């Protein structure tokens, strides 16, 4: 690590450059947020908070930062991860600097952390990635105000898988002296109502600890997904503390940016309590009940009683045995899982109804769908170019015909042109058919296989 200091790059743009004005504004935001706190409210171990200009996202960020006040003097280092906006990064980038300047004072970088990470191939050093990046910088005045003196471990996250980010977080996790901060805004430049719908769905994924966020849902999807992996593994329970957008705070509602604040609290969830381990027994119980069989289920989880959309897939001896699902959330997730499980077993028109004998050797897969978003294109070539292999589930609609492929179908049809051709056939159209009024939309899924969860469903 060199002895250089990374100067403040967006002071005067995203937040005030004058120290007195900045301190006053941050204090006012925190005071307003504290007025709504419950007495003796616990402090989180990790947080997700937005990074836009303070006039837009400041009130939402303050909602979670106000909860850190009890940690002043205890927190000695903050692990801060934010997305790369200006310089492409493969993996996670340290700054190659000894300190970060802010109008409220300098924050030293924890040089010992560099040694902890130096053997990880996904961790690099890039001054360029940090030089103009705002996603980390805008959090420092809040941290200075609520924590006082602390050391910083700043990481700009580019293309990195959830497990790669999780590996870094595990190295840096520490104990009560360490706070983890993930920087992310949510949806970008949508209309107010659409943004609200997308952001609610993103919040649901975070609260379910589903590490399947994509950059359309949250620009900090990569670091957030890594945190969600670690949260599930370590038994941290997430809480939604605030969810608004720029149309609620400042600016018009024609094109808004979404913001959310989340806290992750130790001891409020069990490490094995993942969505798949909850949902698969519910699906098996719904099918088994038709044969007079009983299975242990847990139905007290809050996410089961929120609206959700799922697909239930049945696999027997490695081959598809039924698949039915919902494309839109129109009922409680608990009800959706039960209904789709029974439909996949007994009502899929491609198969005979499942028998009790077959059921014993049939495995269940659950896919939870995100909200759908339209794909804009001028012609078929552009539509094909915009498909994201291994990421997108795709819905095709034309004149009353409709078909969808889950993202899992990319495993069998990896070529986007062939993928679209097969999807057209599934919708009842010719593979070479095209019309200007064909509509395509996409979604992502969190998916769990019974074969990957030993002991579940038995």
N, C-alpha and C positions, 0 to 999 in steps of 0.2 A: 504494500500500500504506500503510495507516495504522500508527500506532505502538502499536497495542494488542497485548496478549499473550493468547493463548488458554489459559485455565487447564486443568489436568488435570481431566477430568470423571468418570473411572471409577477413579481411585486409591482404594483401600480396598474396591473391589468386584471388579474383574477382576484386580487385583494389589495388593500391599501399599502403603499410603500412607506408611508410615514409611521414610525413606530408607535407614537401616541395614539394616532387614529386607529391603527390596526388593533392595538391592545384594547381600546375602548369598544370597537365593533365586535371583536371576539367575545369580550366579557358580556356585552349586551346580548349576543346570541345565546351564550351559555346560561345567563340568568333567566332568559325567557324559557329555555328548555327545562331548567331546574324547577321552575314553578309547577311543572306537571309531573314531577317524580313522586313516587310513593315513598313514605318514610322507610329508612333502612333497606332501600332497594339494593340488591347485590350488584357488584361490578363484574363485567364480562372479562373472560380471558382473551377473547378475540372479537374483532368487530369487522363489519363491512360498512363503508361510508363513502359518500360521493365526493367528486373532486372538481366540480364546475366552479365558476366564479361565485364568490360568497353571496352576491345579491340573489343568485338563483338557487344554489344548493346549500347555502350557509345554514338556514334554519333546520334542514334535514340532518346535516352533519352534526350540528350542535345537539340534536336529540340523543345521539349515542355518546358524544364526547362529554356531555354533562354527567353521564353515569360513571366517568372515570375519575372524578374528583377524589373519591375515597382512596384511590391508588397512588396519590401524590406521596413521594418519599419511598414507596414500596417498589414501584416500577423503576428499574434501573436501565432497561433497554427496550426499544420498540423495534420489532421486525415489521418493516413497511414494504408492501408489495403493490405495485401498480402497473397498468398496461402500458406498452410502448405505443405512443401516438406518432412520433416523428422519425424514428430511426428503426429499421427492421432489426430484430434480435431473434436469434435462435437460442432458446433456453431462457435463462435468467441472468441479468447483467448487474454486477457490482459496479460502483462508480469510479474506482481508482482514485478516491479522494479521502482526505482525513477528516473533513468536516463539511457540513452544509450551512451556508449563511442564510439567515432570515432577518427581517427587520427587528425581530424581538431578541436577536442574539444568535450565536453560533451553536450548532448541534454537532458534537463529535461523532464520528463513525466508529463503531465497535470493530477495531482492527482484529481482535481475536476471532471474530466470526469468520473472517476471510480464511483463517487456517482450518476452521471446521468444515469449510465447503470446498477447499482447493482440490480435493480428489474427485469431485463430482463433475462428470463431463458436461452436464447441462448448465453449469455455472461458468460464466465468462466475466471479463472485466471490459467495460466499454464506457469511457468518458463521454463519447458522442451520444450514446443512448440517454444519458442523464442530463446532458448540457442544457437542453431546452424543454425537458419533460416536465409537464405540470402535474401529472397524476400523483406524484409523491410530494412535490413541494407544497401544494396547497394544504396538506395535512399538518405541516410542521408548526404553524402558529397555534393551532388548536392543541397540539401535543405539548408545546412549550407552556401554554397558558394553564393546562390542567395538571401536567406532571412536573413542571419545573425542570430540574436537571436530569438528563437521561442520555444514553448512547443510542445511536441509530444504526440499524442494519437495513440499508435501502436497496431494493432489488426491482429493476425494471423487467417485467415479464413479457416476453414475446411469444414465439411459437414454442409451447411447452405442454406436454400431456399432463393430465391431473396427477398421475403418479410421480412425474418428475418434480412438480411443484411440491407435492406432499413429502417427498424425500427430503427436500430442502427444509421445509417447515419442521419435520421431525428432528433434524439436526439442530435447529435453532429454538425448539419449543421451550426448553428451560422449565422453570417453575413459576412461583408467584412474582418473581422479579421481571418477567418477560411478558410484554403485550404484543399481540399479533394484529396488524391492521392491514386489511385488504381494501384497496381503493378502486371503486367502480361506480360509474353512472349506469343507468339502465337503458331503456329504449331511446332512440335518437330521431328527432325531427318527424314525428308522426302527429296526426291530429289528436286532440285531447282525449276523446273517448277511446280511440284505438290504443293510444299509449297506456291509458289506464288498464285496459284489458290485458295487454301484453305484460305490463309490469306486475299485475296481480298474479299472472301465471308464473312469471319469473320468481316472485316471492314464494309461491307455493313450492317450486323446485328447491329453493334455498331452505325453506322450513322443513322439507322432507329430506334434506341432505342428499339431494340427487346431483352428482357432479357431471351434469349434462348441459350446462349453460353454453350458449354460443354467443359470438360477439354481437349479433343482432339483438339479443336480449340484454346483454351487459358487456360494455367495452372491456371490463376487467374480468371477463369470463375465465380466462386461463388461471389467474391467481385465485379467483373465487372457487373454481372447481377443485383446486388443490386443497384449499381450506376445508371444503365440504368432505373430501376424502378423510382428512385427518380428524375432523369433528366426529364423523361416524365411528372411526376407529377408536377414538379416545373417549367417546361417550359425552361429548358436549352437545347440549341442546340449544338450537337457535331460537331467537325471539325476534319477531318483526317489531321494530320500535317506531318507525315512521315510513310512510310511502306516499310521496307526492311527486309533482313534476313542476316544470318551470311555469306552466300555466296557473299553478296554485301560488307560486311565490313571487315571480316577477316576469312580465312578458305576456304576449298574447297566447291564445290557445290554438292557433292554426298549425304551428309546428313547435312541438314541445320536446323537452328532454326529461326523462324519468330519473328519479332519485329514490333510493331506499337506504335506511339504516337498520342494521341487524346486530344483535349481540349474541355471542356464543358463551354458554354458561356451563361450568363443570358440574357434574352430578345431577343433571336434569334429563339425562337420557342414558340408555345402556348402549355399549359399543356394538352389540350384536343386533340392535333394534333397527335394522335397515328396512326400507320400504318393501323390498322383495320378501324378507322374512315375515313380514306382516301380511302381505297381499296374497302370496301363494297359498298359505293354508286356508285363507278365506275362499279362494277359487276352488280348491280341492274340496272344501266342505260343501260348497254350493252344488258341486257335481255329485259328490258322495252321498249327500242327503237324498238324492233321487234314488239311490240304491239302499237306503236305510243305514248308511255308514255315518259315523260321527268323527270329527276332527277337532283338535284344540285350536282355537283362534283367539286373537286379541283384537277387539273392536273398539277400544277406548282411545285410540290415537286420534288426535284432532284432525290430522290431514284426511282421515277416512270420511269425515263428516263435512268436508268442504266439497264443492262441485269439482269433478274431475272426469277426464276421458281416458279410457284404457282400451287395449286390445288383449284378449286372452288367446294364446296359441297352445295347442296340444300337440305333442310330439310322441310318437310311438315307434320304437325300434329305429329311431333316427329319421323317420319320415313324418311329414305333416299329417295330422289326424283331425284337424279342425282349427279354425281361426275366425273369430268374430270380435268386432269392437265398435267403439264410438269415435267419431271424428271431432265432435264438439262436446264440451262439458255441459250436460243438461240435467244432471242429477248428482246426488252425493256419490263420491268415489266408491264407498262401500256398496251401494246399490248397483253401481255400474259394473264393478268386478263380479258380483254375484250373477247379474243378468247375463253378462257376456260370457262368463264361464259356462253357464248352462246352455247358452246358445251355441257356443263352440262345440260342446259335446253332443248336442242333440238336434240342432237346427241348421248346421252348415249344409247347404244343398249339395255340396260336392261329395259328402260322405253319408254313409248310413249312421244312424244314431249309435253312440258309444255304448258298449255293453259293460256289465259289471266285471266280466273277465278281462276285457281290454283295459278297463280303468286301472287295474292293479299295475300294469306295465306302461302306463301313459304318464308323461312328464308335462308339467305346466310351465309356461313362460308368460310373464306379464310385461306389457309395454305401457308406460304412462306417457301420454301425449302432451306436448306443449300446445299453446294457442297457435292457430294457423295464421300464416301471413301470405298475401298474394305475391306471385312472381311476375314482375313486369318484363315484357319482351315484345319485340317488333315482328319476329318471325320464328319459325321452328329452329333455325340455327342458333339464334340468340337464346331461345328457351333451353336448348340442350347445353349451351355454354354456361348457363346460370345454375344448372343442377350441381349439387355438391355430393359426390359419391361418398358413401359410408356415413353421411351426416343427415341428409334430407329424407324424410318421408314425404311423398308427393301425392297430391290429389289432382286428378284430371277431371274436368267437367265440360260437357258439350251437349246442348240441346236435350237435357233430361238424362243423358248418359253420365255415369260417374264411376270412377275406379280409384283405388289408392294402393300404393305399395309402402309398407313400413321400411325404415332404413335398413333393416336386416336383409332385405331383398338384394341390396347391392352385393352381398356376399355371393349370390348366384349369378347376378347380371351386373358386372362391374363397369361395363361400357355405357356411358350416358345415353348414346343414341339407341342402343338396344334396350336399355331400361325404359326409355320413353315409348318405344315401339311395343314392348310387352304390356306396358301400362295402358296403351290405347286398346290393345286387344282385350285386356281385362275389363275395360269400360264398354266393350261391345262395339268397338270401331276397328277398322282395318289398320294394320301396322303402318301403312304408308299414308294414312289419312291425315289431312291437315286442313284447318279452317281458321280464318282470322279471329273468330270469336271463341276459340278454345280457351278455357281458363285453367291455369295451374296455380296451385298454392303449396306451401311447404310447412312442415312441422318437424320437430325433433322429438326423440323419445328417451326416457330412462327405461332400461330393460333389465329384467332379472330372470335367470333360468333356474328351475328347480334342481337341475343337474349340478349347478355350481354352488348350491346351498345345502350341504350334507345335513340330514336330519330334519329338514324342513318338509312339512306336509305329510310326515309319516306318523 
